[in-house]
């Protein structure tokens, strides 16, 4: 199973951008109130909401990046 991410704008009925893991262990709720406690960045006039995965793929991606250096 691939550990991909999806970037979608307007999922919560506004111009916010959600970056969410695909095929995660639990479902994510678009927006800042997701139980994964996403981080929020302001880019221009939009909020970019970066969700944390339930399966730990960020750690795996970081390790892969270190090994490829």
C-alpha positions in Angstrom: 0.0 0.0 0.0 1.4 3.4 -1.0 1.7 6.2 1.5 0.4 9.0 -0.6 -0.9 12.5 0.3 -3.8 14.4 -1.2 -4.0 18.2 -1.5 -7.5 19.6 -1.8 -8.9 23.1 -1.5 -12.4 24.0 -0.3 -13.3 20.7 1.4 -14.7 22.5 4.4 -16.7 24.9 2.3 -14.0 27.6 2.3 -10.7 28.4 0.6 -8.5 26.5 3.1 -6.2 23.9 1.6 -6.1 20.4 3.3 -3.0 18.1 3.0 -4.2 14.7 4.1 -2.8 11.2 4.0 -4.5 8.8 1.6 -5.4 5.3 2.9 -4.6 6.1 6.5 -5.5 4.0 9.5 -8.3 6.4 10.4 -10.4 8.8 8.5 -9.6 12.5 8.6 -12.0 15.4 8.9 -11.2 18.4 6.6 -10.3 21.5 8.6 -8.5 22.4 11.7 -10.7 20.3 14.0 -9.5 16.9 12.8 -8.6 14.6 15.7 -5.1 14.2 14.2 -4.2 17.7 15.5 -3.1 19.1 12.1 -0.6 22.0 11.9 -1.7 25.2 10.2 0.3 27.5 8.0 -0.8 30.8 6.4 0.2 31.0 2.7 -1.0 34.2 1.1 -4.6 34.6 2.0 -5.2 30.9 2.6 -4.8 28.5 5.5 -2.9 25.3 4.7 -3.9 22.5 7.0 -1.3 19.7 7.2 -2.8 16.6 8.8 -0.7 14.2 10.8 -1.0 10.5 9.7 -2.3 7.8 12.0 0.1 5.3 10.5 3.4 7.2 11.1 4.3 7.7 7.5 6.0 11.0 8.2 8.7 9.2 10.2 9.1 6.6 7.5 9.4 9.4 4.9 12.0 11.2 7.0 14.1 8.0 7.5 14.0 7.4 3.7 15.1 10.9 3.1 18.1 10.5 5.5 19.1 7.2 3.8 19.1 8.8 0.4 21.4 11.6 1.4 
